[in-house]
């Protein structure tokens, strides 16, 4: 038997599904006469007639119908082989955006599957998600809601999580008690360009837990302005994810938030239509084995529309 090419098998499946050479040719982006010749060549190489055709109709022969499921299975295996090879090659170049957090072992985990270039433009979560949707990025680490994923045509997997804490003025004793979420302030900024995602999160936290939402216009979500706000406040102030690793001034202390414990999730997002082996391999490399991270504990809180929230 002469060598049968995968390309010819794809042609066979297309004609079998369309039962029309013209439509199959349009689908395959080749000329109709060329498709007809390729099918005749395949029939000659296989030694069986695959189609009965005349000027008005095309139908599968019994041999064609019998071979069709095996051909589809063979093509599926060939596609899987290609994907696996892509994951091993590490040759595909990808752009990844982020907000302020990345896995510390990102480079080592993705080295064998793709060349991941971290984008220099650090932007808010909603901006990074939109950039993946429009193709400016291949992947992004950001906070998203299920609503965002559906609206933008994205998929997401959990890659990290922060347990948020509060900050307050220090006391005279060395003991720093925990604080209930309802006894904290959570800042909501009028700068929606920078803080849209945080504002959505903060407003829902206030509604669910009884924390007090405090509207601000002085940029006090992070940095020195945040610390100044804490000093003026009579209540502990919830720290945002961007401030989680910032050292505190000596006059301020960290307060663990309880009842409930407040969590912020980080998702790795990619386009729902994505089929490139390197992108999908990078997702697996970064997200496989990520633990629960405490977000499903009985006393944990996540927004209701968080992709990883347990239905209430």
C-alpha positions as CSV (number, residue, x, y, z in Angstrom):
1,X,0.0,0.0,0.0
2,X,1.3,3.5,-0.9
3,X,1.9,5.9,2.0
4,X,-1.3,7.6,3.3
5,X,-0.9,11.2,4.4
6,X,-2.7,12.7,7.4
7,X,-3.7,15.6,5.1
8,X,-5.6,13.2,2.9
9,X,-7.4,11.7,5.9
10,X,-8.5,15.1,7.0
11,X,-9.8,15.7,3.5
12,X,-11.8,12.4,3.8
13,X,-13.3,13.4,7.1
14,X,-14.3,16.8,5.7
15,X,-16.0,15.4,2.7
16,X,-17.7,12.7,4.8
17,X,-19.1,15.4,7.1
18,X,-20.2,17.8,4.4
19,X,-21.3,15.2,1.8
20,X,-20.5,18.0,-0.7
21,X,-17.2,18.5,-2.4
22,X,-17.7,22.2,-2.9
23,X,-18.5,22.9,0.8
24,X,-15.7,20.7,1.9
25,X,-13.2,22.5,-0.3
26,X,-14.3,25.8,1.1
27,X,-13.9,24.5,4.6
28,X,-10.4,23.2,3.8
29,X,-9.4,26.3,1.9
30,X,-8.4,24.3,-1.2
31,X,-9.7,24.2,-4.8
32,X,-12.5,21.8,-5.5
33,X,-10.7,19.8,-8.3
34,X,-7.7,19.4,-6.1
35,X,-9.8,18.0,-3.3
36,X,-11.5,15.6,-5.7
37,X,-8.1,14.4,-7.0
38,X,-6.8,13.9,-3.4
39,X,-9.8,11.8,-2.5
40,X,-9.3,9.6,-5.6
41,X,-5.7,9.2,-4.7
42,X,-6.6,8.2,-1.2
43,X,-9.1,5.6,-2.5
44,X,-6.4,4.2,-4.8
45,X,-3.9,4.0,-1.9
46,X,-6.4,2.3,0.4
47,X,-7.8,0.0,-2.3
48,X,-11.4,0.8,-1.5
49,X,-14.0,3.3,-2.7
50,X,-14.9,5.8,0.0
51,X,-17.7,7.7,-1.7
52,X,-20.5,7.1,-4.2
53,X,-20.9,10.4,-6.2
54,X,-22.7,11.7,-9.1
55,X,-23.6,15.2,-10.3
56,X,-26.3,15.6,-7.7
57,X,-25.2,13.8,-4.6
58,X,-22.3,12.4,-2.5
59,X,-22.7,9.5,-0.1
60,X,-20.4,7.2,1.9
61,X,-19.9,3.7,0.7
62,X,-20.1,1.0,3.3
63,X,-16.3,0.9,3.4
64,X,-16.2,4.7,3.8
65,X,-18.7,4.5,6.7
66,X,-16.7,1.8,8.3
67,X,-13.4,3.6,8.1
68,X,-14.7,7.0,9.1
69,X,-14.7,6.5,13.0
70,X,-11.2,4.9,12.8
71,X,-9.9,7.8,10.7
72,X,-11.3,10.4,13.2
73,X,-9.6,8.5,16.1
74,X,-6.3,8.4,14.2
75,X,-6.5,12.1,13.6
76,X,-7.3,12.8,17.2
77,X,-4.2,10.8,18.2
78,X,-2.1,12.7,15.7
79,X,-3.3,16.0,17.1
80,X,-2.6,14.8,20.7
81,X,0.9,13.8,19.7
82,X,1.5,17.2,18.2
83,X,0.3,18.9,21.4
84,X,2.5,16.7,23.5
85,X,5.5,17.4,21.4
86,X,4.8,21.1,21.6
87,X,4.8,20.8,25.4
88,X,8.2,19.2,25.3
89,X,9.8,21.5,22.9
90,X,9.6,24.7,24.9
91,X,10.0,26.6,21.7
92,X,6.8,28.7,21.6
93,X,7.1,32.3,22.7
94,X,4.3,33.6,25.0
95,X,3.5,36.9,26.6
96,X,2.2,36.9,30.2
97,X,0.8,39.9,32.0
98,X,0.3,40.4,35.8
99,X,-0.9,42.9,38.4
100,X,1.6,42.6,41.3
101,X,2.1,38.9,42.0
102,X,3.6,36.0,40.1
103,X,4.6,32.5,41.2
104,X,8.3,32.7,42.4
105,X,9.1,29.6,40.4
106,X,7.4,30.7,37.1
107,X,10.6,30.5,35.0
108,X,11.6,27.0,36.2
109,X,8.1,25.6,35.8
110,X,7.6,26.8,32.3
111,X,11.2,26.4,30.9
112,X,10.5,23.1,29.2
113,X,7.2,24.0,27.7
114,X,7.4,27.5,26.4
115,X,9.4,30.7,26.4
116,X,7.3,32.9,28.7
117,X,8.1,36.6,28.5
118,X,6.6,38.6,31.4
119,X,5.1,41.8,30.0
120,X,6.6,45.0,31.5
121,X,3.2,46.8,31.6
122,X,1.9,46.2,35.1
123,X,-1.8,47.0,35.0
124,X,-5.0,46.3,37.1
125,X,-6.8,43.0,36.9
126,X,-9.6,44.1,34.7
127,X,-7.1,45.6,32.2
128,X,-5.0,42.5,32.0
129,X,-8.0,40.2,31.5
130,X,-9.2,42.5,28.6
131,X,-5.7,42.3,27.1
132,X,-5.8,38.6,27.0
133,X,-9.3,38.7,25.4
134,X,-8.1,41.1,22.6
135,X,-4.9,39.1,21.9
136,X,-2.4,41.6,23.4
137,X,-1.4,38.9,25.9
138,X,-1.5,35.1,25.8
139,X,-1.9,34.7,29.5
140,X,-2.4,36.9,32.6
141,X,-2.3,36.5,36.3
142,X,-5.2,38.5,37.7
143,X,-8.4,38.6,39.7
144,X,-11.5,37.8,37.8
145,X,-15.2,36.9,38.3
146,X,-17.1,34.2,36.5
147,X,-19.0,37.1,34.9
148,X,-15.8,38.5,33.5
149,X,-14.8,35.1,32.0
150,X,-18.1,34.6,30.3
151,X,-18.2,38.2,28.9
152,X,-14.6,38.2,27.6
153,X,-14.5,34.6,26.4
154,X,-11.8,33.5,28.8
155,X,-11.0,30.5,30.8
156,X,-9.2,30.5,34.2
157,X,-7.5,28.2,36.7
158,X,-6.4,29.0,40.2
159,X,-2.7,29.8,40.5
160,X,-2.5,31.6,43.9
161,X,-4.4,33.2,46.7
162,X,-3.7,35.8,49.4
163,X,-5.3,35.8,52.8
164,X,-5.9,39.5,53.4
165,X,-5.1,41.1,56.8
166,X,-5.9,44.4,58.4
167,X,-3.6,47.2,59.6
168,X,-4.1,49.3,62.7
169,X,-2.2,51.6,65.0
170,X,0.1,49.7,67.4
171,X,-0.9,49.2,71.1
172,X,1.2,49.5,74.2
173,X,1.3,45.7,74.7
174,X,3.0,43.2,72.5
175,X,-0.2,41.3,72.0
176,X,-2.0,42.0,68.7
177,X,-5.5,40.5,68.7
178,X,-7.3,39.2,65.7
179,X,-10.2,41.4,64.4
180,X,-13.5,40.3,63.0
181,X,-14.2,41.3,59.4
182,X,-17.3,43.3,60.5
183,X,-15.1,45.5,62.7
184,X,-12.8,46.6,59.8
185,X,-12.9,49.4,57.3
186,X,-12.4,48.6,53.6
187,X,-11.4,51.4,51.3
188,X,-13.2,52.0,48.0
189,X,-11.5,54.4,45.6
190,X,-13.1,56.9,43.2
191,X,-10.2,56.0,40.8
192,X,-12.0,53.3,38.9
193,X,-9.3,53.2,36.2
194,X,-6.8,51.8,38.7
195,X,-9.1,50.1,41.3
196,X,-12.1,48.8,39.4
197,X,-11.6,45.1,40.5
198,X,-10.7,46.0,44.0
199,X,-13.8,48.2,44.4
200,X,-16.1,45.4,43.2
201,X,-14.5,43.1,45.7
202,X,-14.5,45.6,48.6
203,X,-18.2,46.5,48.1
204,X,-19.2,42.8,48.2
205,X,-17.1,42.2,51.2
206,X,-18.8,45.0,53.1
207,X,-22.3,43.8,52.1
208,X,-21.5,40.2,53.1
209,X,-19.5,40.7,56.3
210,X,-20.7,44.0,57.8
211,X,-17.3,45.6,57.2
212,X,-17.6,49.4,56.7
213,X,-16.9,50.6,53.1
214,X,-15.1,53.9,53.2
215,X,-15.1,56.0,50.0
216,X,-11.8,57.8,49.4
217,X,-10.4,60.1,46.7
218,X,-6.8,60.4,47.9
219,X,-5.3,57.3,46.5
220,X,-5.0,55.6,49.9
221,X,-5.5,52.0,48.7
222,X,-1.7,51.5,48.9
223,X,1.5,53.2,49.9
224,X,2.2,56.1,52.3
225,X,-1.4,57.4,51.8
226,X,-2.8,54.1,53.0
227,X,-0.7,54.2,56.2
228,X,-1.8,57.8,56.9
229,X,-5.4,56.7,56.5
230,X,-4.8,53.9,59.0
231,X,-3.4,56.4,61.5
232,X,-6.5,58.5,61.2
233,X,-8.9,55.6,61.5
234,X,-10.4,54.3,64.7
235,X,-10.8,50.9,63.2
236,X,-8.4,48.4,61.5
237,X,-8.3,48.9,57.8
238,X,-8.2,45.9,55.4
239,X,-5.0,45.8,53.4
240,X,-5.3,45.3,49.6
241,X,-3.5,42.5,47.7
242,X,-1.0,45.1,46.4
243,X,0.1,45.9,49.9
244,X,0.4,42.3,51.2
245,X,4.2,42.3,51.2
246,X,4.9,46.0,51.9
247,X,6.8,46.4,55.2
248,X,4.7,48.2,57.8
249,X,5.9,51.4,59.5
250,X,7.0,50.8,63.2
251,X,3.9,52.5,64.6
252,X,1.4,50.2,62.8
253,X,0.7,46.5,63.3
254,X,-0.8,43.7,61.3
255,X,-4.1,42.2,62.5
256,X,-5.4,38.9,61.3
257,X,-9.0,39.1,60.0
258,X,-11.3,36.4,61.2
259,X,-15.0,35.5,61.1
260,X,-14.6,35.1,58.2
261,X,-11.0,34.8,57.0
262,X,-10.9,37.0,53.9
263,X,-9.2,35.7,50.7
264,X,-8.3,37.1,47.3
265,X,-7.7,34.7,44.5
266,X,-5.3,34.9,41.6
267,X,-6.3,33.3,38.3
268,X,-4.2,32.4,35.3
269,X,-6.5,33.3,32.4
270,X,-6.3,32.5,28.7
271,X,-8.7,32.7,25.7
272,X,-11.4,30.1,25.5
273,X,-10.6,29.6,21.9
274,X,-6.9,29.0,22.5
275,X,-5.5,25.9,20.9
276,X,-1.8,26.5,20.8
277,X,0.1,23.7,22.5
278,X,2.6,26.1,24.2
279,X,-0.1,28.2,25.9
280,X,-2.0,25.2,27.1
281,X,1.2,23.5,28.3
282,X,2.2,26.6,30.2
283,X,-1.2,26.7,31.9
284,X,-0.8,23.1,33.1
285,X,2.8,23.7,34.2
286,X,1.8,26.7,36.3
287,X,-1.5,25.4,37.7
288,X,-1.2,21.6,38.1
289,X,-0.6,20.8,41.8
290,X,-1.8,24.2,43.1
291,X,-3.3,23.4,46.5
292,X,-6.6,24.6,48.0
293,X,-4.7,27.5,49.6
294,X,-7.2,27.8,52.4
295,X,-10.0,29.3,50.2
296,X,-12.4,26.4,50.8
297,X,-12.1,26.3,54.6
298,X,-15.4,26.6,56.4
299,X,-14.5,30.0,57.8
300,X,-13.1,31.4,54.5
301,X,-14.7,34.2,52.4
302,X,-14.7,34.7,48.7
303,X,-17.0,36.8,46.6
304,X,-20.0,34.8,45.3
305,X,-19.0,35.2,41.7
306,X,-15.4,34.2,42.3
307,X,-14.6,31.2,39.9
308,X,-13.5,29.1,42.9
309,X,-16.3,30.0,45.4
310,X,-18.4,27.3,46.8
311,X,-22.1,28.1,46.0
312,X,-23.8,29.6,49.1
